[in-house]
């Protein structure tokens, strides 16, 4: 859903990208810096109960996730390395966000059932991109689904911020439960896509 906004984000970030390039900042530096900030913020702010502060810091860098890509295209440096680095570091950022919530639930949040939901989101959120990467490695596609990365992050960050503002913890717990289910459904959807593609050559050869 939110991936449709990439065109808008590109137009917004183009002036920023041009400025950073003039200053000698590389796309890789932006990718690495953004990931480090998200990881540190998530693993410090969330476990210590600073939900709102942590969310605001993380959101600022998550929303600029496409900035490095804009910089690479403007500099003519787009290539497989940048895509690989970005996707790999995204896994660190996602794990830190949900891992921070797991630690908070086990500590200040004092809710092991909700911590389990956060852990489920962490695990399933890693399986979703793995399914796509493995499919592409086999020459097939497995994109889409009801819970892509951008959607998952926006929902969990909004819910975390609302709890940080004083809403009941139940709000975040419910969102985590929904995200866990949606992530599991997305994995199944991608598995079904690959299964259909894998069976197509067989059906064609039988018809022949």
C-alpha positions as CSV (number, residue, x, y, z in Angstrom):
1,X,0.0,0.0,0.0
2,X,2.6,2.5,1.1
3,X,5.0,1.5,-1.7
4,X,2.7,3.5,-4.0
5,X,4.0,6.7,-2.3
6,X,7.5,6.1,-3.6
7,X,7.1,8.6,-6.4
8,X,6.0,11.3,-4.0
9,X,8.9,10.5,-1.6
10,X,11.4,10.6,-4.5
11,X,10.2,14.1,-5.4
12,X,10.5,15.3,-1.8
13,X,13.9,13.8,-1.2
14,X,15.6,14.9,-4.5
15,X,16.7,18.3,-3.2
16,X,18.0,16.7,0.0
17,X,19.8,14.0,-2.0
18,X,21.5,16.6,-4.3
19,X,22.6,18.6,-1.2
20,X,24.1,15.6,0.5
21,X,25.9,14.6,-2.7
22,X,27.4,18.0,-3.0
23,X,28.7,17.7,0.5
24,X,30.4,14.5,-0.4
25,X,28.1,12.1,1.5
26,X,27.7,8.7,-0.2
27,X,24.5,6.7,-0.5
28,X,26.1,3.9,1.5
29,X,26.9,6.2,4.3
30,X,23.3,7.3,4.5
31,X,22.1,3.7,4.5
32,X,24.5,2.6,7.3
33,X,23.9,5.7,9.4
34,X,20.2,5.4,9.2
35,X,20.3,1.8,10.3
36,X,22.6,2.5,13.2
37,X,20.4,5.2,14.5
38,X,17.3,3.0,14.2
39,X,19.0,0.1,16.0
40,X,20.4,2.2,18.8
41,X,17.1,4.0,19.3
42,X,15.0,0.9,19.3
43,X,17.2,-1.1,21.6
44,X,17.7,1.8,24.1
45,X,14.4,3.7,24.0
46,X,11.9,0.9,23.8
47,X,13.3,-1.4,26.6
48,X,13.6,1.7,28.9
49,X,10.0,2.7,28.3
50,X,10.7,5.8,26.2
51,X,8.2,4.7,23.6
52,X,7.3,8.1,22.1
53,X,10.9,9.4,21.9
54,X,12.1,6.1,20.4
55,X,9.2,6.1,17.8
56,X,9.9,9.7,16.7
57,X,13.6,9.1,16.2
58,X,13.0,5.8,14.4
59,X,10.2,7.2,12.2
60,X,12.4,10.1,11.1
61,X,14.9,7.6,9.7
62,X,12.4,5.0,8.5
63,X,10.6,7.6,6.5
64,X,13.8,8.6,4.8
65,X,14.6,5.0,3.9
66,X,14.4,5.7,0.2
67,X,16.8,8.7,0.4
68,X,19.9,6.5,-0.2
69,X,18.2,5.1,-3.4
70,X,17.5,8.6,-4.6
71,X,21.1,9.6,-4.0
72,X,22.4,6.6,-5.9
73,X,20.2,7.3,-8.9
74,X,21.2,11.0,-8.9
75,X,24.8,10.1,-8.7
76,X,24.6,7.3,-11.3
77,X,25.7,4.7,-8.7
78,X,22.6,2.5,-8.7
79,X,23.6,-1.2,-8.7
80,X,23.3,-4.6,-7.0
81,X,25.6,-3.6,-4.1
82,X,23.4,-0.8,-3.0
83,X,20.3,-2.9,-3.2
84,X,21.9,-5.7,-1.3
85,X,23.3,-3.4,1.4
86,X,19.9,-1.7,1.9
87,X,17.9,-4.9,2.1
88,X,20.4,-6.6,4.5
89,X,20.5,-3.6,6.8
90,X,16.7,-3.3,6.7
91,X,16.6,-6.7,8.5
92,X,18.8,-5.3,11.3
93,X,16.5,-2.3,11.7
94,X,13.3,-4.4,11.7
95,X,14.7,-6.9,14.2
96,X,15.8,-4.1,16.5
97,X,12.3,-2.5,16.5
98,X,10.4,-5.6,17.3
99,X,13.2,-6.9,19.6
100,X,13.1,-3.6,21.5
101,X,9.3,-4.2,22.0
102,X,9.9,-7.7,23.2
103,X,12.4,-6.5,25.8
104,X,9.9,-3.8,26.9
105,X,7.1,-6.3,27.3
106,X,9.3,-8.6,29.4
107,X,10.4,-5.6,31.5
108,X,8.3,-2.5,32.1
109,X,5.4,-3.7,30.0
110,X,5.2,-6.9,32.1
111,X,3.2,-8.9,29.6
112,X,4.7,-12.1,28.3
113,X,1.8,-13.0,26.0
114,X,2.2,-9.6,24.2
115,X,6.0,-10.2,24.2
116,X,5.3,-13.4,22.3
117,X,3.3,-11.5,19.7
118,X,6.2,-9.1,19.2
119,X,8.6,-12.0,18.9
120,X,6.2,-13.6,16.3
121,X,6.2,-10.3,14.3
122,X,10.0,-10.3,14.4
123,X,10.3,-13.8,13.1
124,X,7.6,-13.7,10.5
125,X,8.8,-10.3,9.4
126,X,12.1,-11.9,8.5
127,X,10.5,-14.8,6.7
128,X,8.5,-12.5,4.4
129,X,11.5,-11.0,2.7
130,X,13.4,-14.3,2.8
131,X,10.5,-16.0,0.8
132,X,10.9,-13.3,-1.9
133,X,14.7,-13.5,-2.0
134,X,14.7,-17.3,-2.2
135,X,12.1,-17.2,-5.0
136,X,14.1,-14.7,-7.0
137,X,17.2,-16.8,-6.5
138,X,15.3,-19.7,-8.1
139,X,14.2,-17.4,-11.0
140,X,10.7,-16.8,-9.8
141,X,8.9,-13.9,-8.2
142,X,7.2,-13.7,-4.8
143,X,6.4,-10.1,-4.1
144,X,3.3,-8.4,-2.7
145,X,0.9,-9.7,0.0
146,X,-1.2,-8.0,2.6
147,X,1.6,-7.0,4.9
148,X,4.7,-5.6,3.2
149,X,7.5,-4.1,5.2
150,X,6.4,-0.4,4.9
151,X,2.9,-1.2,6.1
152,X,4.2,-3.3,9.0
153,X,6.5,-0.6,10.2
154,X,4.0,2.3,9.9
155,X,1.4,0.3,11.9
156,X,3.7,-0.8,14.7
157,X,5.3,2.7,15.0
158,X,1.9,4.5,15.1
159,X,0.6,2.1,17.8
160,X,3.8,2.4,19.8
161,X,3.6,6.2,19.6
162,X,0.0,6.2,20.8
163,X,0.9,4.0,23.8
164,X,3.7,6.4,24.5
165,X,1.2,9.3,24.5
166,X,-0.9,7.5,27.1
167,X,-3.2,5.1,25.4
168,X,-3.7,1.7,26.9
169,X,-1.0,-0.9,26.1
170,X,-3.7,-3.1,24.7
171,X,-3.7,-0.9,21.6
172,X,-0.1,-2.0,20.8
173,X,-0.8,-5.6,21.7
174,X,-3.8,-5.8,19.4
175,X,-1.8,-4.2,16.5
176,X,1.0,-6.7,17.1
177,X,-1.5,-9.6,17.0
178,X,-2.9,-8.3,13.7
179,X,0.6,-7.8,12.3
180,X,1.6,-11.4,13.3
181,X,-1.5,-12.8,11.5
182,X,-1.0,-10.6,8.5
183,X,2.7,-11.5,8.2
184,X,1.8,-15.2,8.4
185,X,-0.8,-14.7,5.6
186,X,1.8,-12.9,3.5
187,X,4.2,-15.8,3.8
188,X,1.5,-18.2,2.7
189,X,0.6,-15.9,-0.2
190,X,4.2,-15.8,-1.4
191,X,4.5,-19.6,-1.0
192,X,1.4,-20.0,-3.1
193,X,2.8,-17.7,-5.8
194,X,6.0,-19.8,-6.0
195,X,4.1,-23.0,-6.1
196,X,2.0,-21.8,-9.0
197,X,5.0,-20.7,-10.9
198,X,6.9,-24.0,-10.2
199,X,4.0,-26.0,-11.5
200,X,3.5,-24.1,-14.7
201,X,6.4,-25.7,-16.8
202,X,5.2,-29.2,-15.7
203,X,1.6,-28.4,-16.9
204,X,3.0,-27.2,-20.2
205,X,5.1,-30.3,-20.8
206,X,2.2,-32.6,-20.0
207,X,0.0,-30.7,-22.5
208,X,2.7,-31.1,-25.1
